[in-house]
Amino acid sequence: MSRISGVGVAYACGAGALWGFSFIGPLLATDASPALVAAGRYVAYGIAALVLLAASGRLRQAGSAWRDALVLSLLGNLLYFVCLSASLQKAGVVLPTLIIGMLPVTIPLAACLLERRRPNAYQLAGFALTIAGTSLAHPQVGNYVAPDVAGGVLLAVLALSLWTAFALANARLFRHHAALDGQTWSAMQGAAALPFALALGAVSGQGLFEELDWPRFLAVSLLMGLFGSLLANSLWNAASRHLPAAQLGPMIVAETLAGLLYGRLWSGVPWPLETWIGAALLVAGVLLAVRVPRSAPAPLGA
């Protein structure tokens, strides 16, 4: 067994801690619509990415790379985060965070389906544990009652589906554009999201003169755009240089745990025992699902 890199783990945990802001940001700006919250985040991310690309002389990339970056930005950035923001505002922190936390399980399962391979026993058992963990989470935490649990859960499942598809497409297209490094590829997606984010903000239904806590909204946008997107992605890319994929995959659980911790701090009241048990089952399920069996699974139909 290969030795785990402490530096790689630190980078991955740092990325997860910053990504965790995505689960609390929409709740800090509840007077803004989910579309406007997403627009604010990706305008900040897009402007910073453009500056970095210009400084590195990487703005002039092949047209096909920009086209692919545009598609991925719509799928894994704007549409995903609009659904996640709406889910958090409807159902609170716990259920959406746990549902999105199933990504390390849904991504390999989807890959198995696309490649016509049977999921291994670890993946199926891990998926069962994550489902059980999510079902234990209670929508009522202290004095906070989620206004629309069913709607929030459906939106979280849609967000999970969008990011699962994004992860698979992103890996394929990144391999196709082999001349690009991870930081440049991430920055291109951020820059590609900028025009769509501006348009989304314009049609979100909230104008500059409507009642909105603009200092808080701008602070949340900068926090999620600069730290939760640009810096977090850079840390994850750095972690990928120190950890093999089999070890890096489970580290995305840090995002889920950070989101749960921030949600706990935001609510200000203790969570019920079911929430902690659900989180423990989720982590156990993810760690089990990413185990690599000794022999590769046979193709479907073999």
KOLVEX-952066 format. One line per 3 residues: number of its first residue (from 1); their letters; for each residue x, z, y of N, C-alpha, C. Coordinates in steps of 0.2 Angstrom, whole numbers, plus 5000, padded with zeros to 4 digits. Last residue first. Example, Ala and Ser with C-alpha at 12.3 -4.5 7.8 and 13.67 -1.06 7.14 Angstrom:
<sites>
2 = sa = 5064:5035:4989:5068:5036:4995:5064:5039:5000; 5066:5039:4972:5062:5039:4978:5066:5039:4984
</sites>
This chain:
<sites>
302 = agl = 4894:4901:4951:4900:4899:4946:4898:4902:4940; 4885:4904:4961:4883:4899:4956:4889:4897:4951; 4897:4909:4973:4890:4909:4971:4889:4903:4966
299 = pap = 4913:4912:4967:4909:4909:4971:4902:4909:4968; 4919:4929:4964:4918:4922:4962:4913:4919:4966; 4930:4939:4974:4924:4938:4971:4923:4931:4969
296 = asr = 4947:4943:4968:4942:4940:4973:4936:4938:4970; 4952:4959:4963:4951:4952:4961:4946:4949:4966; 4953:4971:4969:4959:4969:4966:4958:4961:4965
293 = pvr = 4944:4972:4985:4944:4973:4978:4951:4969:4975; 4946:4981:4999:4947:4974:4996:4948:4975:4989; 4934:4989:5010:4939:4989:5005:4940:4982:5001
290 = val = 4924:4988:5019:4930:4984:5020:4935:4985:5015; 4914:4997:5014:4913:4990:5014:4919:4986:5015; 4919:5010:5016:4919:5008:5010:4918:5000:5009
287 = lvg = 4919:5010:5030:4925:5011:5027:4925:5009:5020; 4905:5009:5032:4910:5004:5035:4916:5004:5031; 4900:5021:5026:4898:5014:5023:4903:5009:5026
284 = avl = 4906:5031:5033:4908:5030:5026:4906:5023:5024; 4899:5028:5046:4907:5028:5045:4909:5027:5038; 4886:5031:5041:4888:5024:5044:4896:5023:5043
281 = laa = 4886:5044:5038:4885:5039:5033:4887:5032:5035; 4889:5050:5050:4894:5050:5045:4893:5045:5039; 4877:5046:5057:4884:5043:5059:4889:5044:5054
278 = giw = 4868:5054:5050:4868:5046:5050:4874:5043:5052; 4872:5066:5052:4873:5064:5046:4872:5056:5045; 4870:5067:5066:4876:5067:5064:4877:5065:5057
275 = tel = 4856:5065:5066:4860:5060:5069:4867:5061:5067; 4851:5076:5059:4850:5070:5056:4855:5064:5059; 4853:5087:5068:4857:5086:5062:4857:5079:5059
272 = pwp = 4851:5081:5085:4848:5084:5078:4853:5083:5073; 4862:5085:5098:4858:5080:5094:4856:5084:5088; 4861:5095:5113:4863:5093:5106:4859:5088:5103
269 = vgs = 4861:5086:5129:4858:5091:5125:4860:5089:5118; 4866:5076:5137:4867:5083:5140:4864:5088:5135; 4866:5062:5137:4859:5066:5136:4860:5073:5138
266 = wlr = 4879:5060:5139:4874:5057:5144:4868:5061:5144; 4885:5065:5128:4887:5067:5135:4882:5066:5140; 4879:5056:5119:4879:5063:5118:4880:5067:5125
263 = gyl = 4885:5044:5123:4877:5045:5123:4876:5053:5123; 4898:5046:5120:4896:5045:5127:4888:5046:5128; 4897:5047:5106:4900:5052:5110:4897:5052:5117
260 = lga = 4892:5034:5103:4888:5040:5101:4891:5046:5105; 4903:5026:5107:4896:5025:5110:4892:5031:5109; 4913:5031:5099:4914:5032:5106:4907:5031:5110
257 = lte = 4908:5026:5087:4909:5033:5088:4910:5035:5095; 4908:5012:5089:4902:5016:5087:4903:5023:5089; 4922:5010:5091:4917:5008:5096:4911:5012:5095
254 = avi = 4928:5014:5079:4929:5018:5085:4925:5017:5091; 4925:5004:5070:4921:5010:5070:4922:5015:5076; 4935:4996:5071:4930:4994:5075:4925:5000:5075
251 = mpg = 4944:4999:5060:4945:5002:5067:4939:5001:5072; 4941:4991:5049:4938:4997:5050:4939:5001:5056; 4950:4979:5053:4943:4979:5053:4939:4986:5053
248 = lqa = 4963:4983:5051:4961:4982:5058:4953:4983:5058; 4966:4982:5038:4967:4989:5041:4963:4988:5048; 4964:4969:5035:4961:4974:5031:4961:4981:5034
245 = apl = 4972:4962:5045:4965:4962:5045:4962:4967:5041; 4986:4973:5049:4983:4967:5046:4976:4968:5046; 4993:4978:5065:4989:4980:5059:4986:4973:5056
242 = hrs = 4999:4973:5076:5002:4978:5072:4999:4980:5066; 4992:4963:5082:4999:4962:5080:5002:4967:5076; 4980:4969:5084:4980:4964:5079:4987:4962:5077
239 = aan = 4982:4977:5095:4982:4980:5089:4982:4975:5083; 4982:4967:5105:4988:4970:5104:4988:4974:5097; 4968:4964:5104:4973:4959:5103:4980:4962:5101
236 = wls = 4964:4976:5109:4962:4974:5102:4967:4969:5100; 4968:4976:5122:4971:4981:5118:4969:4979:5110; 4961:4965:5127:4968:4965:5127:4971:4970:5122
233 = nal = 4948:4970:5126:4950:4964:5122:4957:4964:5122; 4949:4981:5136:4948:4982:5129:4950:4976:5124; 4951:4974:5148:4957:4978:5145:4955:4980:5138
230 = lsg = 4939:4966:5148:4946:4963:5149:4951:4967:5146; 4928:4975:5145:4929:4968:5142:4936:4966:5142; 4929:4988:5150:4925:4987:5143:4926:4980:5141
227 = flg = 4936:4986:5162:4939:4990:5156:4935:4989:5150; 4929:4976:5169:4937:4976:5169:4939:4980:5163; 4915:4977:5165:4919:4971:5165:4926:4971:5165
224 = mll = 4912:4991:5165:4911:4987:5159:4915:4980:5159; 4917:4994:5179:4919:4998:5173:4918:4994:5166; 4910:4985:5186:4917:4985:5186:4920:4989:5180
221 = sva = 4897:4989:5184:4899:4982:5182:4906:4982:5182; 4897:5002:5189:4895:5001:5181:4898:4994:5179; 4899:5000:5202:4904:5004:5198:4903:5003:5191
218 = lfr = 4887:4992:5205:4894:4989:5206:4899:4993:5202; 4878:5002:5203:4877:4996:5200:4884:4993:5200; 4881:5012:5213:4882:5014:5206:4882:5007:5202
215 = pwd = 4880:5004:5225:4886:5007:5223:4887:5009:5216; 4865:5001:5223:4871:4996:5223:4878:4999:5222; 4852:5005:5217:4858:5009:5219:4864:5004:5218
212 = lee = 4839:4996:5224:4844:4996:5219:4850:5000:5222; 4826:4987:5231:4828:4994:5230:4832:4995:5223; 4831:4971:5237:4826:4976:5233:4830:4983:5232
209 = flg = 4840:4963:5243:4836:4968:5247:4831:4972:5244; 4845:4955:5233:4850:4959:5237:4846:4965:5241; 4833:4954:5220:4837:4952:5225:4841:4957:5229
206 = qgs = 4829:4952:5204:4831:4957:5208:4835:4955:5214; 4827:4942:5195:4821:4945:5198:4823:4950:5202; 4837:4935:5189:4835:4941:5186:4829:4944:5189
203 = vag = 4843:4923:5194:4836:4923:5191:4833:4929:5188; 4855:4927:5198:4851:4924:5203:4844:4924:5200; 4861:4932:5186:4860:4937:5191:4855:4934:5196
200 = lal = 4862:4920:5180:4858:4925:5177:4856:4930:5182; 4872:4913:5188:4865:4910:5187:4860:4916:5184; 4883:4922:5185:4880:4921:5192:4873:4918:5192
197 = afp = 4884:4919:5171:4883:4926:5174:4880:4926:5181; 4888:4906:5171:4881:4908:5168:4879:4915:5170; 4900:4906:5178:4894:4903:5181:4888:4905:5178
194 = laa = 4907:4916:5168:4906:4917:5175:4900:4913:5178; 4911:4912:5156:4905:4916:5157:4903:4917:5164; 4923:4907:5157:4918:4902:5155:4911:4906:5156
191 = agq = 4931:4918:5159:4930:4914:5164:4924:4909:5163; 4930:4924:5146:4927:4927:5152:4926:4923:5157; 4936:4914:5138:4929:4915:5137:4926:4919:5143
188 = mas = 4949:4914:5143:4945:4908:5144:4937:4909:5143; 4953:4927:5139:4952:4926:5146:4948:4919:5147; 4953:4925:5125:4949:4929:5128:4947:4928:5135
185 = wtq = 4964:4915:5125:4957:4913:5122:4952:4918:5125; 4974:4923:5131:4972:4917:5134:4965:4915:5132; 4976:4933:5121:4974:4935:5127:4971:4929:5131
182 = gdl = 4979:4925:5109:4973:4929:5109:4971:4931:5116; 4985:4908:5113:4986:4915:5111:4980:4919:5112; 4983:4892:5108:4981:4897:5112:4983:4904:5109
179 = aah = 4986:4883:5098:4991:4883:5103:4989:4889:5108; 4975:4882:5089:4981:4886:5087:4986:4887:5093; 4960:4880:5089:4964:4880:5095:4971:4884:5094
176 = hrf = 4956:4884:5076:4956:4877:5078:4961:4876:5084; 4956:4898:5077:4961:4894:5072:4961:4887:5074; 4946:4899:5085:4952:4901:5088:4958:4898:5083
173 = lra = 4935:4894:5078:4937:4890:5084:4944:4892:5086; 4934:4905:5068:4935:4898:5066:4938:4894:5072; 4932:4916:5076:4938:4916:5072:4939:4908:5070
170 = nal = 4920:4912:5082:4926:4914:5086:4932:4913:5082; 4910:4912:5072:4912:4906:5075:4919:4907:5079; 4911:4925:5068:4912:4920:5063:4914:4914:5067
167 = afa = 4906:4932:5080:4913:4934:5077:4915:4928:5072; 4894:4926:5082:4899:4925:5087:4906:4926:5083; 4886:4931:5072:4887:4924:5072:4893:4922:5076
164 = twl = 4887:4944:5076:4889:4943:5069:4891:4935:5069; 4881:4944:5088:4888:4945:5088:4891:4944:5081; 4867:4941:5084:4871:4936:5089:4879:4938:5088
161 = sla = 4864:4951:5076:4864:4945:5073:4868:4940:5077; 4864:4962:5085:4869:4962:5079:4869:4955:5076; 4854:4958:5094:4861:4958:5096:4866:4958:5091
158 = lva = 4843:4959:5084:4845:4952:5087:4852:4952:5090; 4844:4973:5083:4845:4969:5077:4847:4961:5079; 4840:4977:5096:4847:4978:5093:4849:4974:5087
155 = llv = 4827:4972:5096:4832:4969:5101:4839:4970:5098; 4821:4980:5087:4821:4973:5086:4827:4969:5090; 4823:4993:5093:4827:4991:5087:4827:4984:5085
152 = gga = 4815:4991:5105:4823:4992:5105:4826:4991:5099; 4803:4990:5099:4805:4985:5103:4813:4985:5104; 4802:5003:5093:4801:4997:5089:4804:4991:5093
149 = vdp = 4803:5012:5104:4808:5012:5099:4808:5005:5095; 4801:5014:5119:4799:5008:5115:4804:5008:5109; 4806:5026:5125:4799:5023:5127:4797:5018:5122
146 = avy = 4812:5040:5118:4813:5033:5119:4806:5030:5120; 4813:5055:5126:4809:5051:5121:4810:5044:5122; 4823:5069:5129:4822:5062:5130:4819:5059:5124
143 = ngv = 4825:5082:5126:4819:5081:5130:4818:5073:5131; 4833:5079:5111:4831:5084:5116:4825:5083:5120; 4829:5064:5106:4835:5068:5107:4833:5073:5113
140 = qph = 4821:5053:5096:4820:5058:5101:4826:5063:5101; 4824:5044:5085:4823:5042:5092:4822:5047:5098; 4836:5049:5073:4829:5050:5076:4829:5048:5083
137 = als = 4844:5041:5060:4844:5043:5067:4837:5044:5070; 4842:5037:5047:4841:5044:5048:4841:5046:5055; 4844:5024:5047:4837:5026:5046:4836:5034:5047
134 = tga = 4858:5023:5047:4854:5021:5053:4847:5024:5053; 4861:5027:5034:4863:5031:5040:4859:5029:5046; 4856:5017:5026:4853:5024:5026:4855:5028:5032
131 = itl = 4863:5006:5031:4856:5006:5032:4853:5013:5031; 4876:5011:5027:4875:5010:5034:4867:5010:5035; 4874:5011:5013:4875:5017:5016:4874:5017:5024
128 = afg = 4872:4997:5010:4867:5002:5008:4868:5009:5012; 4885:4992:5014:4879:4990:5017:4873:4995:5016; 4892:4998:5004:4893:5000:5011:4887:4998:5015
125 = alq = 4888:4992:4993:4887:4999:4993:4888:5001:5000; 4892:4979:4996:4885:4980:4995:4883:4988:4995; 4906:4980:4997:4902:4978:5003:4894:4980:5002
122 = yan = 4909:4984:4984:4910:4989:4990:4906:4987:4996; 4906:4973:4976:4902:4979:4975:4903:4984:4981; 4906:4958:4986:4909:4963:4981:4905:4969:4981
119 = prr = 4895:4944:4987:4898:4950:4990:4900:4955:4985; 4900:4928:4981:4896:4934:4980:4899:4940:4984; 4900:4914:4992:4904:4919:4988:4899:4925:4987
116 = rel = 4898:4904:5001:4895:4904:4995:4899:4908:4990; 4902:4905:5014:4907:4902:5009:4904:4902:5002; 4891:4911:5020:4893:4904:5022:4898:4901:5017
113 = lca = 4890:4923:5013:4885:4918:5012:4887:4911:5014; 4902:4929:5017:4901:4927:5010:4896:4922:5009; 4900:4930:5030:4905:4926:5028:4904:4924:5021
110 = alp = 4890:4940:5030:4888:4933:5032:4893:4928:5030; 4898:4950:5025:4892:4948:5021:4890:4941:5023; 4907:4952:5036:4909:4950:5029:4904:4947:5025
107 = itv = 4897:4956:5046:4901:4950:5047:4904:4948:5040; 4891:4968:5042:4887:4961:5042:4891:4955:5043; 4901:4977:5042:4898:4976:5036:4894:4969:5036
104 = plm = 4905:4978:5056:4910:4977:5050:4907:4976:5043; 4892:4980:5062:4895:4974:5062:4901:4973:5057; 4885:4992:5063:4885:4989:5056:4889:4982:5056
101 = gii = 4884:4996:5076:4890:4999:5072:4890:4996:5065; 4872:4992:5080:4878:4988:5081:4884:4990:5077; 4865:5003:5075:4864:4996:5072:4869:4992:5074
98 = ltp = 4870:5014:5082:4871:5014:5075:4870:5007:5072; 4866:5010:5095:4873:5011:5093:4874:5010:5086; 4852:5010:5094:4855:5004:5095:4863:5004:5093
95 = lvv = 4850:5024:5091:4848:5019:5086:4852:5012:5087; 4855:5031:5103:4857:5032:5096:4856:5026:5091; 4851:5028:5116:4858:5027:5114:4858:5026:5106
92 = gak = 4835:5020:5119:4840:5025:5120:4846:5023:5116; 4826:5010:5118:4826:5015:5113:4831:5020:5113; 4826:5003:5131:4820:5004:5127:4820:5010:5122
89 = qls = 4839:5002:5135:4834:5005:5139:4828:5006:5136; 4845:4997:5123:4847:5003:5125:4842:5006:5130; 4839:4984:5123:4838:4989:5118:4840:4996:5120
86 = asl = 4844:4978:5135:4837:4980:5134:4835:4984:5129; 4858:4978:5131:4856:4982:5137:4848:4983:5137; 4857:4969:5120:4859:4976:5119:4857:4980:5125
83 = cvf = 4852:4957:5126:4849:4960:5121:4851:4968:5120; 4863:4955:5135:4856:4956:5138:4852:4959:5132; 4874:4954:5126:4873:4960:5130:4867:4961:5134
80 = yll = 4871:4941:5119:4872:4948:5116:4871:4954:5120; 4871:4933:5130:4865:4934:5126:4865:4940:5122; 4885:4934:5135:4878:4935:5139:4872:4937:5135
77 = ngl = 4893:4935:5123:4894:4939:5129:4887:4940:5132; 4891:4926:5112:4894:4933:5111:4894:4937:5117; 4885:4915:5117:4882:4918:5111:4884:4925:5111
74 = lsl = 4891:4911:5129:4884:4912:5129:4881:4916:5123; 4904:4911:5125:4902:4915:5130:4895:4917:5130; 4904:4900:5115:4905:4907:5113:4903:4912:5118
71 = vla = 4902:4889:5124:4897:4891:5119:4898:4898:5117; 4914:4890:5132:4907:4891:5135:4902:4893:5130; 4924:4888:5122:4923:4895:5126:4917:4896:5129
68 = drw = 4921:4875:5119:4920:4880:5114:4920:4887:5117; 4925:4869:5132:4918:4868:5129:4917:4873:5124; 4938:4873:5132:4934:4875:5137:4927:4875:5135
65 = asg = 4943:4865:5122:4944:4872:5122:4939:4876:5126; 4941:4852:5126:4937:4855:5120:4938:4862:5119; 4950:4850:5136:4942:4851:5138:4939:4854:5132
62 = aqr = 4964:4861:5137:4960:4855:5134:4953:4856:5135; 4967:4869:5153:4967:4869:5145:4963:4862:5143; 4972:4875:5166:4971:4868:5164:4973:4867:5156
59 = lrg = 4975:4888:5167:4968:4886:5169:4967:4879:5166; 4987:4894:5165:4983:4892:5159:4976:4889:5161; 4995:4901:5174:4996:4893:5174:4992:4890:5168
56 = saa = 4994:4914:5176:4998:4912:5170:4999:4904:5170; 4986:4915:5187:4992:4917:5188:4997:4915:5182; 4974:4909:5181:4978:4905:5187:4985:4908:5187
53 = llv = 4971:4919:5172:4972:4912:5170:4976:4908:5175; 4968:4930:5181:4974:4930:5176:4976:4923:5173; 4957:4925:5188:4964:4927:5191:4970:4927:5187
50 = laa = 4948:4923:5178:4950:4917:5182:4957:4919:5185; 4946:4937:5174:4949:4932:5169:4952:4926:5173; 4940:4942:5185:4947:4945:5183:4950:4940:5179
47 = igy = 4928:4934:5185:4933:4934:5191:4940:4936:5189; 4923:4939:5173:4924:4932:5174:4929:4931:5180; 4920:4952:5174:4925:4950:5169:4927:4943:5170
44 = avy = 4911:4952:5185:4917:4956:5185:4922:4953:5180; 4901:4944:5178:4904:4942:5184:4911:4945:5186; 4898:4953:5168:4902:4946:5166:4904:4943:5172
41 = rga = 4892:4964:5174:4897:4965:5169:4901:4958:5169; 4881:4957:5181:4886:4961:5184:4892:4962:5180; 4873:4952:5170:4876:4948:5175:4882:4951:5179
38 = avl = 4869:4963:5163:4874:4959:5160:4877:4954:5165; 4861:4969:5173:4867:4973:5171:4872:4968:5167; 4852:4958:5174:4856:4960:5180:4862:4964:5178
35 = aps = 4845:4959:5162:4849:4953:5164:4854:4954:5170; 4840:4972:5162:4845:4971:5158:4849:4964:5159; 4838:4978:5180:4836:4974:5174:4841:4973:5169
32 = adt = 4842:4994:5187:4843:4987:5186:4841:4984:5180; 4840:5007:5185:4836:5004:5190:4837:4996:5190; 4849:5011:5176:4842:5010:5174:4838:5007:5179
29 = all = 4863:5013:5174:4860:5008:5179:4853:5006:5177; 4866:5020:5164:4868:5023:5170:4866:5018:5176; 4862:5012:5153:4858:5018:5155:4860:5022:5161
26 = pgi = 4872:5002:5153:4865:5000:5155:4861:5006:5156; 4883:5011:5149:4883:5007:5155:4876:5006:5157; 4883:5015:5136:4881:5019:5141:4880:5016:5148
23 = fsf = 4888:5005:5128:4882:5008:5126:4879:5013:5131; 4900:5000:5134:4894:4996:5134:4887:4999:5132; 4909:5010:5132:4905:5010:5138:4899:5006:5138
20 = gwl = 4915:5007:5120:4910:5011:5119:4906:5012:5126; 4926:4999:5123:4920:4996:5122:4914:5000:5121; 4935:5010:5125:4933:5006:5131:4926:5002:5129
17 = aga = 4936:5015:5112:4934:5019:5117:4932:5016:5123; 4941:5003:5106:4935:5006:5104:4932:5010:5109; 4954:5002:5112:4949:4997:5113:4942:4999:5111
14 = gca = 4960:5014:5107:4959:5013:5114:4954:5008:5116; 4960:5011:5094:4956:5016:5096:4954:5016:5103; 4969:5000:5094:4963:4999:5092:4958:5005:5094
11 = yav = 4981:5007:5099:4978:5001:5102:4971:5000:5101; 4983:5016:5088:4981:5019:5095:4978:5013:5099; 4985:5008:5077:4979:5012:5077:4977:5015:5085
8 = gvg = 4997:5003:5082:4991:4998:5081:4985:5002:5081; 5005:5014:5081:5004:5010:5088:4998:5006:5087; 5005:5017:5068:5002:5022:5073:5001:5018:5079
5 = sir = 5002:5007:5055:5005:5007:5061:5002:5012:5066; 5002:5011:5038:4998:5010:5044:5002:5011:5050; 5011:5003:5025:5010:5009:5030:5006:5007:5036
2 = sm = 5003:4996:5011:5007:4995:5017:5006:5001:5022; 5004:5000:4994:5000:5000:5000:5004:5000:5006
</sites>
